[in-house]
Amino acid sequence: MTLEVWAMIIAGAVILIAGLILVRTRFQSASGIEKILTLALVFEAVPLAIFAMEHLFDAHDLMGAVPKWLPGALFWTYFFGVALLAAAISFIISRCVRLSATLLALFFLIIVAVVDLPNLPAQFHDRIFWTLTVRELCFAAGAIVLAGSLTPREASTGRAYVFTGRTIVALVMIFYGIEHFFFPHNVPGVPLEKITPAWIPGSTAITYFIGVVLILAGIGLLIRRTVRIAAASAGAILVLLVIIFYGPICIAELPTNPVEGLNYVGDTLLFAATVMLAGFGANSTETSQPVNA
């Protein structure tokens, strides 16, 4: 395996282990679904660390995604790699979380604005284009909910951020859920172009199940009294999907296409964390939130 692949694996593993150790006190003091939501920032941090290493060790390839009109493409690729790693560390140590969440949301919104939207006229009828565009928007929305949930309660802007971000996540979940029924042979979670390997048993049933979960949980996020149970249950199911579905795929692809396998793991885990974050700010007992904003 290449240095890039090792860096992605090691960074993800270190952040996961460190995050689980650092969150154990809040996890132990939480009860019920709150235990699941306490893990949201850990699951958010792991894929950020994986993607950070990809930016830092494969910068010359990734710099092609930087718009041609923006000078210093290589610089910006390295810059965002460092920024993603800083956000990952911020989340697991619970320091400057609101600032990190705000900047992370801005990062994903910039991708939508300068990478996705300029291609809208040419790819308007491309399903994958829309899947990717709303994916970045969804990731931004989850970070917006996190930032809003850490805003002082008397500030109306915080409530507006939470409501807006949660609504976007819910709508994306419903959109993705519907896609699962039209494209049952594609991998579930974030329904991209990859076809599920034939050696995975019951793959179509898994895809339909995830589709139902996303639709029901997306609707649940729009109903005040079911927000947290929807976020926790769907997030937990997506994490299990990463472990039992994408984990084996990633291992199988290590000899041939390890970066793609790791990207699918990171992508789905980040989606799971985003769904969990959508449950933040839903009531007055925020045991899932970090102590230090």
Residue pairs with C-beta under 8 A, 6 or more apart in sequence:
1 254
1 258
2 258
3 57
4 53
4 54
4 57
4 58
4 259
5 254
5 258
5 259
5 262
7 53
7 56
7 57
8 50
8 53
8 54
8 57
8 259
8 262
9 262
10 53
11 49
11 50
11 52
11 53
11 85
12 46
12 47
12 49
12 50
12 262
12 266
14 49
15 42
15 45
15 46
15 48
15 49
15 88
15 89
15 92
16 42
16 46
18 92
19 41
19 42
19 45
19 46
19 91
19 92
20 39
20 42
22 92
22 93
22 94
23 38
23 39
23 41
23 42
23 92
26 38
26 287
26 288
26 291
27 35
27 38
27 39
29 287
30 37
30 38
30 287
30 288
33 228
33 229
33 232
33 233
34 228
34 232
34 285
34 287
34 288
36 232
36 233
36 235
36 236
36 276
37 228
37 231
37 232
37 235
37 276
37 279
37 280
37 287
37 288
38 287
38 288
39 276
40 235
40 273
40 276
40 277
40 279
40 280
40 288
41 91
41 92
41 94
41 97
41 146
41 273
41 290
42 91
42 92
43 235
43 239
43 269
43 270
43 272
43 273
43 276
44 88
44 91
44 142
44 270
44 273
44 274
44 277
45 87
45 88
45 89
45 91
45 92
46 88
46 266
46 269
47 265
47 266
47 267
47 269
47 270
47 273
48 84
48 85
48 87
48 88
48 91
48 104
48 270
49 84
49 85
49 88
50 262
50 263
50 265
50 266
51 81
51 84
51 263
51 266
52 81
52 82
52 83
52 84
52 85
52 88
53 81
53 85
54 62
54 81
54 259
54 262
54 263
55 62
55 77
55 78
55 80
55 81
55 84
56 78
56 81
56 82
56 85
58 259
59 74
59 77
59 78
59 81
60 74
62 77
63 73
63 74
63 76
63 77
64 73
65 115
66 73
66 76
66 77
67 114
67 115
67 118
70 76
70 114
80 107
83 103
83 107
84 104
84 107
86 100
87 100
87 103
87 104
90 96
90 97
90 99
90 100
91 97
91 100
91 290
94 290
94 291
94 292
95 292
96 292
96 293
97 146
97 150
97 290
97 292
97 293
98 146
98 147
98 150
98 151
98 293
101 143
101 144
101 146
101 147
101 150
102 143
102 147
104 139
104 140
104 143
105 140
105 141
105 143
105 144
105 147
105 165
106 140
107 140
108 136
108 137
108 139
108 140
108 143
109 136
109 137
109 140
111 136
112 133
112 136
112 137
112 140
116 129
116 132
116 133
116 136
117 133
119 129
120 129
123 129
127 179
127 183
128 192
128 193
131 176
131 179
131 190
131 191
131 192
132 192
134 172
134 175
134 176
135 172
135 190
135 267
135 271
137 168
137 172
138 168
138 169
138 172
138 173
138 271
138 274
139 270
139 271
139 274
140 165
140 168
141 164
141 165
141 166
141 167
141 168
141 169
141 172
141 274
141 278
142 165
142 169
142 273
142 274
142 275
142 277
142 278
143 165
143 277
144 161
144 162
144 164
144 165
144 168
145 161
145 162
145 165
145 166
145 169
145 277
145 278
145 280
145 281
146 277
146 280
147 161
148 157
148 158
148 159
148 160
148 161
148 162
148 164
148 165
148 281
149 158
149 162
149 280
149 281
149 286
149 289
150 158
150 289
150 290
150 293
151 157
151 158
151 161
152 158
158 281
159 281
162 280
162 281
162 282
165 278
166 221
166 227
166 278
166 281
167 221
167 222
169 218
169 221
169 274
169 275
169 277
169 278
170 218
170 219
170 221
170 222
170 278
171 218
172 218
173 214
173 215
173 217
173 218
173 221
173 234
173 275
174 214
174 215
174 218
174 219
176 189
176 190
176 191
176 211
176 214
177 210
177 211
177 212
177 213
177 214
177 215
177 216
177 218
178 211
178 215
179 191
179 211
180 188
180 191
180 207
180 208
180 210
180 211
180 214
181 208
181 211
183 191
184 204
184 207
184 208
185 195
185 196
185 203
185 204
185 207
186 192
186 193
186 194
186 195
186 196
186 207
187 194
187 195
187 196
187 207
187 245
187 246
187 249
187 264
188 196
188 206
188 207
188 210
188 211
188 241
188 245
189 210
189 238
189 241
189 242
189 245
189 246
189 267
189 268
189 271
189 272
190 267
190 268
190 271
192 264
192 267
194 260
194 264
196 203
196 207
197 203
197 249
197 252
199 252
200 206
200 245
200 248
200 249
206 241
206 245
210 237
210 238
210 241
213 233
213 234
213 237
214 234
216 230
217 230
217 231
217 233
217 234
217 275
218 230
219 230
220 226
220 227
220 229
220 230
220 231
220 234
221 227
221 230
221 231
221 278
221 279
223 230
224 282
227 278
227 279
227 282
228 279
228 282
228 283
230 279
231 275
231 276
231 277
231 278
231 279
231 280
231 282
232 276
232 279
234 275
235 272
235 273
235 275
235 276
235 279
236 272
238 268
238 269
238 271
238 272
238 275
239 269
239 272
241 268
241 272
242 265
242 268
242 269
242 272
246 261
246 264
246 265
246 268
247 265
249 261
249 264
250 258
250 261
250 262
250 264
250 265
251 261
252 261
253 260
253 261
254 261
276 288
279 288
280 286
280 288
280 289
